[in-house]
C-alpha cells in the first residue's frame, strides 16, 4: 500500500481568501498504485511514479500541471537470488517477497525484526522492485522503544539505485543483540517512490513517520500510520550488490503543443499565510464510517476492450486525473478514441420522487450520451473548439474534457437527471460522490461543480462563461464549486438572478445589441446578475454567517479540520483516495454543505437586502413551488486546458429517502475511513 503525502495544513485567518482564485496545484509528491497480476506463478508488476518535478515527465505548464506518462511495461523475470550476509550480525528479511510496495519521496517507513544472529552489522540492504522510481535513497537502523522505532543507531545513503536487485549501503559498524528487536527504515530522497517488495499477508510491524518531505533518516522517529507486512530489507555485512535486472524504459505519452497566454487572463490571488495546526482527534459522530466494499466481480474483459481505435489522435494520451497505471482497468487515453457499449439504467426513483443512482451497471466501457440512463448530458462548449466525453467504467461515471482550440477557452460537461425536484418541507438535498481533490484539478481552472436552477436545460444566454451556473441567463441559478487549491480543498458558491445581466450589470440577453442594426433599445443594463458570491468582499454581502469551506476550518463539535474530510489525492494516485461525498442542503435562507458526513461549509441567514446592491439574496419563492428545480453535476475547465482532464464521479442522489419516507441523513463516501491512511479505507 502506498504511503506518504502532504501533512495537514493549518487554519487560515479568514473564512475565505480574498479575491477570485485562479489556478493552484498541490506541489507534487510522487505517488503510485501497484498492480500485481499473477500470471502462472510469475508476478507482473507495473508502477508509474513520476512527480511534477521529475524531468522525465515533461515540462510543467503555466499552472504547474504536467502531462502524465504512459506506464512502462514490466517484463516478467525470475527474481534474482539475494546475497547472503556473512556470519556476523544479522537482522531482517533476506527473502524477495512477491508484492510491490511504494513509499513516497520524503516519507520514512520502518519495519521491525527480531535479531537472529548477534554481532556487528556494517551494511543495510533493500530489494528494489523493477518499477522503483527513486534515484537516491537512505536506509537506517533504529532500536526498539516500546513497539516503535527508538534510537537511530546507524544510517547510510546511496545515489544511483539498481532496480530489480538488492541495493546495499555501508554504515558504521554497529553491534546488535540476539533476540532483540530492531527497526530498519527506508526513505526515497530523489526521483520518485521507493518501491520494494513485501509480503502483506504477514502481520509484521511496520510504521511510517508522519512527517513529510524529509531528506535524511531522522534521529527521532515520529510515529505515524501502521501498515503491517514483511519487507525485503535487512542489516548485515554484505558488500554492495551489482546483480541488477534491467529496468524497462518508460515511454513518454504524446504531449499537446502549449498555446501562448492571452493578455488579461485571470491570475490566482496568493493564499494568506498560515500557522501550525494541531493534530485532529477523531470525530465522535463519525466513528462508524462505512468500510470500502470490494468492486463487484466481473468477467475479465478482452484485451481489445481497452485498446484505442487505431489511428485516433489522443488514443494514448493519458488524461490528467487518471492514475497510470491504475489498480482498476481504465482507458489510458481520451475516451472518444475507444469503442463503448450501451449501459443499463440504474437510477432508482422512490415513491416520494427522490432520485438515487449508484451506477452499479456491471458493464465496462459504457457510453453515457444525452438521453441515456435517464440523464441529460449538456455539452456547454463550442464543439468545433472543445471536446468532451461522458462514459462509465468500474461502476462509476467519468468525463474527459479538453480545449483543442488555439485560444484559452472555458467550458464543461453538465449531467442532469431528466426530472425536476421539489423542496420538501422547505429543503432540497443534493448529494454527489466526486473526486474534487484529484490530481489534475487546479483552483478555478479545473474543478467540480453542483448547480441548481429552475431551468430544464441551458437557456442559451451565458451571463458568466467561467462557470456552469452562468449558463442559465434569464432564469437564474445557484452553484457551488469544489476546488482543489495548493493547500487543499475549498468551496465557493454563488447565485445569479433571473435577469440577463452579467457580473458587471451589462445586459447580454438575446434581444440586446443584435444584428442587423445592433439596436440597444431592448438592452436593459442594471444591477449585476450575480446576486452574491462567497469569496472576497462578497462574503460579508451574502449573509451574516458564512463559515467554513477551507482546509483549516474546524468542523463544529469536533477537533477535526476541513482537510480531514475533504481529501486530496497525491500525484498520479487513484481517484478512490479522494472521491468524497458532497451534500448540499438548500433552503430559502440557508445553504449548508457536508463532506463525508461532516458540516464543511455553512451559510445562514441570506440577506433579504444585499448590503451593497439591495438585491434579495434569498432563494426565490418560485423555486420552492410545485414546478421544482433541476440539478446539474458539472465538470468544468477555464483558461485553456489544452491537455485532457478526466473527472471521476460516483453515486448521485437528490432528495434520497429511507424506507419510512424521511430524507436520509448526511453520510460518507464508501471509500472514506477516518483514521486510516489518507482517511481512505483499505483497498481490497
VOMARFI-457780 format. One line per field, with one value per residue (C-alpha): residue number from 1; x, y, z. Coordinates in steps of 0.1 Angstrom, whole numbers, padded with zeros to 4 digits. Last residue first. Layout:
N
marfi <- [NUM  ...]
east <- [X  ...]
north <- [Y  ...]
up <- [Z  ...]
***
This chain:
684
marfi <- [684  683  682  681  680  679  678  677  676  675  674  673  672  671  670  669  668  667  666  665  664  663  662  661  660  659  658  657  656  655  654  653  652  651  650  649  648  647  646  645  644  643  642  641  640  639  638  637  636  635  634  633  632  631  630  629  628  627  626  625  624  623  622  621  620  619  618  617  616  615  614  613  612  611  610  609  608  607  606  605  604  603  602  601  600  599  598  597  596  595  594  593  592  591  590  589  588  587  586  585  584  583  582  581  580  579  578  577  576  575  574  573  572  571  570  569  568  567  566  565  564  563  562  561  560  559  558  557  556  555  554  553  552  551  550  549  548  547  546  545  544  543  542  541  540  539  538  537  536  535  534  533  532  531  530  529  528  527  526  525  524  523  522  521  520  519  518  517  516  515  514  513  512  511  510  509  508  507  506  505  504  503  502  501  500  499  498  497  496  495  494  493  492  491  490  489  488  487  486  485  484  483  482  481  480  479  478  477  476  475  474  473  472  471  470  469  468  467  466  465  464  463  462  461  460  459  458  457  456  455  454  453  452  451  450  449  448  447  446  445  444  443  442  441  440  439  438  437  436  435  434  433  432  431  430  429  428  427  426  425  424  423  422  421  420  419  418  417  416  415  414  413  412  411  410  409  408  407  406  405  404  403  402  401  400  399  398  397  396  395  394  393  392  391  390  389  388  387  386  385  384  383  382  381  380  379  378  377  376  375  374  373  372  371  370  369  368  367  366  365  364  363  362  361  360  359  358  357  356  355  354  353  352  351  350  349  348  347  346  345  344  343  342  341  340  339  338  337  336  335  334  333  332  331  330  329  328  327  326  325  324  323  322  321  320  319  318  317  316  315  314  313  312  311  310  309  308  307  306  305  304  303  302  301  300  299  298  297  296  295  294  293  292  291  290  289  288  287  286  285  284  283  282  281  280  279  278  277  276  275  274  273  272  271  270  269  268  267  266  265  264  263  262  261  260  259  258  257  256  255  254  253  252  251  250  249  248  247  246  245  244  243  242  241  240  239  238  237  236  235  234  233  232  231  230  229  228  227  226  225  224  223  222  221  220  219  218  217  216  215  214  213  212  211  210  209  208  207  206  205  204  203  202  201  200  199  198  197  196  195  194  193  192  191  190  189  188  187  186  185  184  183  182  181  180  179  178  177  176  175  174  173  172  171  170  169  168  167  166  165  164  163  162  161  160  159  158  157  156  155  154  153  152  151  150  149  148  147  146  145  144  143  142  141  140  139  138  137  136  135  134  133  132  131  130  129  128  127  126  125  124  123  122  121  120  119  118  117  116  115  114  113  112  111  110  109  108  107  106  105  104  103  102  101  100  99  98  97  96  95  94  93  92  91  90  89  88  87  86  85  84  83  82  81  80  79  78  77  76  75  74  73  72  71  70  69  68  67  66  65  64  63  62  61  60  59  58  57  56  55  54  53  52  51  50  49  48  47  46  45  44  43  42  41  40  39  38  37  36  35  34  33  32  31  30  29  28  27  26  25  24  23  22  21  20  19  18  17  16  15  14  13  12  11  10  9  8  7  6  5  4  3  2  1]
east <- [-0092  -0082  -0081  -0105  -0092  -0086  -0052  -0040  -0067  -0080  -0113  -0124  -0138  -0141  -0179  -0184  -0197  -0232  -0256  -0291  -0316  -0348  -0377  -0400  -0402  -0379  -0353  -0353  -0329  -0338  -0314  -0288  -0257  -0232  -0198  -0179  -0143  -0132  -0106  -0086  -0072  -0042  -0051  -0068  -0073  -0081  -0111  -0123  -0156  -0172  -0207  -0234  -0266  -0298  -0333  -0358  -0394  -0426  -0447  -0431  -0398  -0380  -0408  -0402  -0368  -0338  -0327  -0301  -0327  -0309  -0301  -0268  -0241  -0258  -0279  -0315  -0333  -0299  -0292  -0295  -0271  -0243  -0224  -0194  -0179  -0205  -0192  -0209  -0183  -0184  -0215  -0225  -0251  -0270  -0295  -0324  -0348  -0335  -0306  -0289  -0259  -0241  -0206  -0194  -0157  -0137  -0103  -0084  -0107  -0093  -0061  -0030  -0008  0002  -0015  -0052  -0067  -0094  -0122  -0129  -0097  -0086  -0116  -0103  -0114  -0115  -0152  -0185  -0183  -0156  -0126  -0117  -0081  -0087  -0113  -0151  -0160  -0182  -0206  -0230  -0244  -0253  -0241  -0225  -0199  -0187  -0188  -0158  -0136  -0154  -0189  -0207  -0238  -0265  -0246  -0268  -0251  -0276  -0287  -0285  -0316  -0308  -0340  -0333  -0297  -0302  -0274  -0290  -0287  -0279  -0284  -0275  -0299  -0328  -0308  -0298  -0263  -0274  -0245  -0247  -0210  -0214  -0236  -0272  -0298  -0322  -0334  -0309  -0275  -0262  -0227  -0209  -0171  -0157  -0120  -0100  -0063  -0033  -0025  -0062  -0085  -0119  -0155  -0176  -0211  -0239  -0271  -0291  -0312  -0339  -0329  -0293  -0289  -0254  -0236  -0242  -0217  -0189  -0164  -0188  -0209  -0242  -0245  -0278  -0285  -0311  -0293  -0316  -0346  -0341  -0354  -0318  -0294  -0257  -0230  -0194  -0162  -0129  -0102  -0092  -0108  -0083  -0065  -0076  -0051  -0046  -0079  -0093  -0128  -0130  -0168  -0196  -0227  -0256  -0284  -0309  -0337  -0354  -0387  -0406  -0395  -0382  -0394  -0373  -0375  -0368  -0343  -0314  -0286  -0251  -0232  -0200  -0177  -0165  -0139  -0115  -0079  -0073  -0055  -0085  -0085  -0097  -0101  -0126  -0130  -0159  -0164  -0191  -0187  -0193  -0158  -0163  -0189  -0187  -0190  -0170  -0159  -0143  -0135  -0131  -0156  -0180  -0183  -0189  -0216  -0220  -0252  -0258  -0295  -0300  -0324  -0299  -0294  -0309  -0276  -0249  -0234  -0212  -0201  -0165  -0173  -0208  -0216  -0241  -0236  -0241  -0250  -0281  -0306  -0335  -0363  -0398  -0417  -0423  -0386  -0368  -0339  -0313  -0295  -0304  -0284  -0253  -0247  -0211  -0180  -0152  -0123  -0107  -0135  -0124  -0090  -0063  -0055  -0090  -0093  -0086  -0085  -0054  -0044  -0012  -0013  -0038  -0062  -0066  -0047  -0057  -0035  -0027  -0025  -0057  -0052  -0053  -0072  -0052  -0063  -0092  -0078  -0073  -0092  -0118  -0092  -0076  -0109  -0126  -0123  -0158  -0170  -0166  -0181  -0155  -0147  -0167  -0149  -0158  -0186  -0178  -0189  -0169  -0183  -0202  -0173  -0149  -0114  -0087  -0071  -0034  -0029  -0024  0008  0004  -0009  -0001  -0029  -0033  -0020  -0047  -0046  -0045  -0072  -0062  -0058  -0034  -0039  -0012  0005  -0005  0012  0017  0000  0020  0024  0030  0065  0076  0094  0124  0121  0145  0174  0179  0207  0232  0256  0254  0272  0291  0270  0277  0242  0211  0180  0152  0126  0096  0071  0038  0018  0009  0008  0004  0025  0053  0077  0111  0139  0174  0157  0167  0175  0156  0122  0093  0066  0062  0040  0070  0055  0054  0057  0051  0048  0013  0024  0000  0013  0045  0067  0089  0104  0093  0109  0086  0101  0134  0151  0153  0134  0135  0139  0140  0151  0137  0153  0140  0163  0167  0204  0220  0231  0266  0270  0299  0294  0271  0276  0246  0233  0208  0194  0181  0152  0161  0196  0195  0221  0228  0231  0226  0237  0223  0232  0219  0189  0173  0136  0114  0081  0070  0080  0113  0130  0165  0167  0187  0186  0184  0187  0176  0186  0171  0137  0114  0111  0092  0117  0113  0141  0154  0169  0203  0219  0256  0282  0265  0284  0272  0240  0224  0186  0177  0140  0125  0106  0099  0104  0090  0103  0084  0103  0096  0067  0068  0059  0052  0055  0042  0060  0088  0125  0138  0166  0144  0158  0185  0220  0253  0282  0284  0284  0252  0237  0232  0196  0188  0175  0137  0129  0117  0083  0088  0074  0056  0065  0034  0024  0032  0011  0012  0025  0005  0022  -0004  0018  0026  0050  0078  0079  0077  0114  0124  0107  0094  0058  0063  0066  0055  0042  0040  0039  0043  0040  0043  0051  0031  0012  0005  -0005  -0012  0000  -0009  0008  -0006  0019  0025  0051  0047  0039  0032  -0005  -0019  -0034  -0050  -0072  -0088  -0111  -0102  -0098  -0092  -0122  -0133  -0102  -0070  -0065  -0062  -0031  -0022  -0023  0009  0014  0017  0031  0024  0012  0000]
north <- [-0050  -0013  -0003  0025  0061  0087  0094  0062  0051  0074  0083  0057  0072  0048  0043  0081  0095  0102  0131  0120  0103  0123  0105  0083  0055  0033  0060  0088  0105  0141  0142  0115  0108  0079  0082  0109  0109  0138  0132  0162  0165  0188  0221  0234  0270  0293  0275  0240  0225  0192  0198  0178  0196  0197  0208  0228  0225  0232  0229  0260  0263  0277  0303  0316  0329  0317  0346  0372  0399  0428  0460  0464  0466  0454  0428  0431  0399  0388  0350  0340  0310  0300  0269  0249  0216  0201  0165  0135  0128  0165  0184  0216  0240  0268  0290  0314  0298  0263  0243  0213  0204  0170  0162  0126  0123  0106  0115  0082  0064  0087  0066  0085  0100  0129  0126  0127  0154  0146  0170  0153  0157  0188  0206  0202  0178  0187  0182  0200  0222  0211  0234  0252  0248  0232  0256  0257  0270  0299  0324  0338  0373  0366  0373  0408  0399  0371  0391  0411  0381  0349  0336  0350  0371  0385  0378  0394  0427  0456  0474  0473  0469  0464  0464  0498  0487  0484  0464  0473  0439  0425  0421  0446  0432  0408  0377  0389  0401  0431  0446  0445  0439  0402  0396  0407  0385  0387  0358  0361  0345  0329  0320  0293  0288  0257  0249  0217  0216  0240  0245  0247  0218  0234  0223  0249  0256  0268  0288  0295  0321  0321  0348  0336  0299  0291  0310  0281  0261  0285  0308  0319  0341  0355  0330  0332  0300  0290  0258  0230  0223  0257  0260  0260  0241  0236  0213  0220  0201  0219  0227  0264  0278  0260  0231  0196  0173  0150  0146  0167  0170  0133  0133  0114  0136  0145  0171  0178  0204  0219  0238  0209  0190  0212  0198  0180  0183  0153  0142  0139  0163  0160  0191  0189  0220  0251  0279  0288  0299  0300  0278  0254  0218  0226  0192  0173  0136  0129  0099  0077  0050  0012  0002  0021  0046  0073  0111  0127  0162  0182  0218  0240  0229  0216  0251  0245  0236  0200  0190  0154  0149  0118  0089  0062  0077  0109  0126  0100  0078  0053  0021  0009  -0019  -0031  -0041  -0012  -0002  0035  0043  0063  0078  0101  0111  0114  0105  0069  0064  0069  0045  0050  0021  0022  -0004  0007  0006  0000  0020  0018  0039  0071  0093  0084  0102  0077  0051  0035  0021  -0013  -0010  -0006  0020  0025  0054  0072  0093  0128  0143  0125  0097  0105  0071  0073  0111  0111  0080  0060  0026  0028  0026  -0007  -0011  -0036  -0052  -0073  -0090  -0081  -0102  -0114  -0092  -0093  -0064  -0039  -0047  -0026  0002  0004  0026  0052  0042  0066  0096  0113  0113  0130  0116  0140  0165  0173  0210  0234  0254  0288  0300  0327  0340  0324  0344  0356  0334  0352  0358  0361  0397  0391  0356  0331  0313  0278  0246  0219  0188  0160  0124  0100  0092  0056  0044  0021  -0013  -0018  -0042  -0067  -0057  -0081  -0054  -0059  -0037  -0059  -0078  -0074  -0075  -0054  -0064  -0055  -0074  -0062  -0083  -0065  -0045  -0010  0013  0051  0077  0075  0105  0089  0108  0109  0114  0095  0123  0144  0145  0159  0146  0139  0111  0087  0054  0022  -0015  -0044  -0078  -0093  -0114  -0115  -0082  -0099  -0070  -0059  -0025  0006  0039  0065  0092  0108  0119  0112  0080  0068  0034  0023  -0009  -0013  -0035  -0061  -0081  -0119  -0118  -0084  -0059  -0043  -0014  -0010  0024  0020  0009  0010  -0020  -0024  -0059  -0061  -0055  -0018  -0006  0028  0055  0077  0059  0067  0054  0052  0037  0035  0059  0055  0044  0030  0018  -0013  0000  0015  -0007  0003  0020  0012  0035  0034  0063  0068  0083  0075  0065  0053  0016  -0005  -0033  -0037  -0026  -0052  -0034  -0038  -0022  -0026  -0029  -0051  -0064  -0093  -0111  -0135  -0140  -0104  -0097  -0075  -0042  -0024  0014  0039  0074  0097  0123  0108  0084  0048  0020  -0017  -0043  -0077  -0111  -0111  -0114  -0132  -0117  -0105  -0085  -0089  -0102  -0098  -0119  -0149  -0132  -0120  -0140  -0121  -0125  -0146  -0128  -0130  -0147  -0121  -0109  -0079  -0046  -0023  0013  0034  0060  0094  0121  0156  0183  0208  0237  0262  0278  0244  0218  0205  0167  0136  0127  0159  0148  0179  0171  0137  0105  0071  0046  0011  -0022  -0056  -0090  -0117  -0151  -0181  -0187  -0150  -0134  -0097  -0072  -0036  -0011  0024  0051  0085  0112  0143  0171  0205  0208  0229  0264  0281  0312  0325  0355  0379  0375  0341  0326  0323  0343  0335  0302  0271  0250  0223  0185  0168  0162  0126  0092  0056  0034  0000]
up <- [-0014  -0008  0028  0035  0030  0056  0038  0056  0081  0108  0091  0066  0034  0005  0007  0006  0039  0051  0058  0069  0046  0040  0056  0036  0061  0039  0038  0014  -0011  -0020  -0050  -0052  -0073  -0067  -0084  -0103  -0116  -0139  -0166  -0179  -0214  -0222  -0238  -0207  -0219  -0191  -0177  -0172  -0159  -0148  -0137  -0119  -0127  -0106  -0118  -0098  -0086  -0106  -0074  -0058  -0038  -0068  -0073  -0038  -0049  -0028  -0007  -0017  -0025  -0042  -0022  -0040  -0013  0018  -0001  0010  0022  0034  0034  0070  0073  0050  0062  0048  0059  0082  0083  0067  0041  0031  0042  0026  0040  0022  0040  0036  0012  0020  0004  0019  -0003  0002  -0011  -0008  -0014  -0042  -0028  -0024  -0048  -0076  -0079  -0074  -0101  -0077  -0044  -0039  -0017  0009  0020  0054  0074  0055  0069  0104  0130  0167  0168  0176  0145  0120  0125  0092  0083  0049  0035  0032  0066  0077  0062  0088  0085  0049  0013  0015  0041  0019  -0013  -0004  -0012  -0016  -0011  -0041  -0042  -0066  -0098  -0124  -0116  -0112  -0143  -0180  -0200  -0237  -0258  -0274  -0280  -0317  -0333  -0367  -0384  -0359  -0322  -0294  -0269  -0277  -0269  -0234  -0225  -0204  -0186  -0148  -0143  -0134  -0164  -0167  -0184  -0154  -0134  -0106  -0103  -0071  -0060  -0040  -0034  -0018  -0010  -0008  -0001  0004  -0032  -0042  -0051  -0059  -0052  -0069  -0057  -0079  -0078  -0108  -0127  -0153  -0179  -0181  -0173  -0184  -0156  -0132  -0152  -0145  -0163  -0191  -0168  -0181  -0209  -0226  -0245  -0219  -0209  -0199  -0176  -0160  -0124  -0113  -0090  -0099  -0084  -0095  -0100  -0108  -0133  -0138  -0106  -0084  -0101  -0106  -0123  -0093  -0077  -0048  -0064  -0067  -0067  -0049  -0053  -0030  -0034  -0006  -0011  0020  0026  0039  0009  -0019  -0053  -0079  -0117  -0139  -0165  -0141  -0151  -0164  -0173  -0194  -0194  -0209  -0209  -0237  -0238  -0275  -0301  -0299  -0287  -0251  -0234  -0214  -0204  -0180  -0158  -0144  -0118  -0118  -0130  -0162  -0174  -0200  -0207  -0235  -0241  -0269  -0274  -0304  -0330  -0303  -0288  -0251  -0226  -0235  -0218  -0209  -0199  -0179  -0176  -0184  -0219  -0231  -0239  -0240  -0213  -0231  -0214  -0211  -0186  -0178  -0142  -0140  -0104  -0113  -0076  -0087  -0063  -0071  -0047  -0061  -0030  -0040  -0048  -0081  -0085  -0112  -0127  -0164  -0183  -0203  -0240  -0252  -0259  -0285  -0276  -0290  -0277  -0242  -0245  -0235  -0209  -0207  -0172  -0157  -0119  -0097  -0122  -0141  -0147  -0124  -0144  -0132  -0161  -0192  -0206  -0243  -0259  -0280  -0283  -0321  -0333  -0357  -0345  -0320  -0286  -0268  -0235  -0248  -0271  -0243  -0236  -0204  -0172  -0163  -0134  -0097  -0079  -0065  -0029  -0004  0014  0051  0063  0089  0124  0145  0127  0155  0178  0154  0158  0171  0147  0152  0160  0131  0127  0111  0078  0053  0031  -0003  -0033  -0057  -0089  -0122  -0147  -0184  -0194  -0221  -0235  -0228  -0256  -0265  -0254  -0280  -0269  -0254  -0265  -0236  -0227  -0228  -0198  -0203  -0186  -0158  -0163  -0135  -0112  -0097  -0086  -0048  -0022  0002  0028  0065  0079  0082  0063  0038  0018  0038  0059  0064  0089  0077  0108  0105  0123  0148  0148  0146  0163  0147  0113  0081  0057  0033  0049  0028  0051  0088  0100  0102  0089  0108  0100  0125  0110  0104  0074  0045  0031  0020  0008  -0021  -0026  -0044  -0034  -0050  -0071  -0082  -0050  -0013  -0010  0026  0042  0079  0096  0131  0157  0182  0204  0203  0195  0202  0176  0174  0149  0124  0107  0077  0041  0017  -0002  -0031  -0039  -0074  -0097  -0099  -0092  -0074  -0083  -0053  -0019  0017  0051  0087  0120  0156  0155  0189  0192  0164  0179  0199  0233  0221  0195  0183  0149  0117  0087  0050  0025  -0011  -0044  -0078  -0065  -0093  -0085  -0110  -0112  -0074  -0051  -0026  0005  0022  0052  0059  0086  0111  0142  0163  0173  0149  0146  0156  0158  0130  0128  0096  0091  0067  0061  0038  0017  -0016  -0014  -0002  -0027  -0021  -0048  -0038  -0040  -0014  -0021  0010  0030  0059  0088  0114  0110  0130  0117  0096  0062  0047  0018  -0014  -0025  -0056  -0086  -0092  -0125  -0149  -0161  -0183  -0169  -0193  -0185  -0177  -0202  -0188  -0174  -0188  -0163  -0144  -0127  -0138  -0165  -0179  -0164  -0186  -0192  -0171  -0175  -0157  -0125  -0108  -0114  -0098  -0117  -0103  -0127  -0112  -0131  -0115  -0133  -0107  -0121  -0108  -0140  -0144  -0112  -0118  -0093  -0099  -0077  -0071  -0072  -0057  -0062  -0042  -0065  -0051  -0049  -0077  -0079  -0108  -0102  -0071  -0071  -0043  -0006  0009  0027  0064  0073  0093  0075  0095  0095  0070  0074  0061  0024  0013  0023  0020  -0010  0000]
***
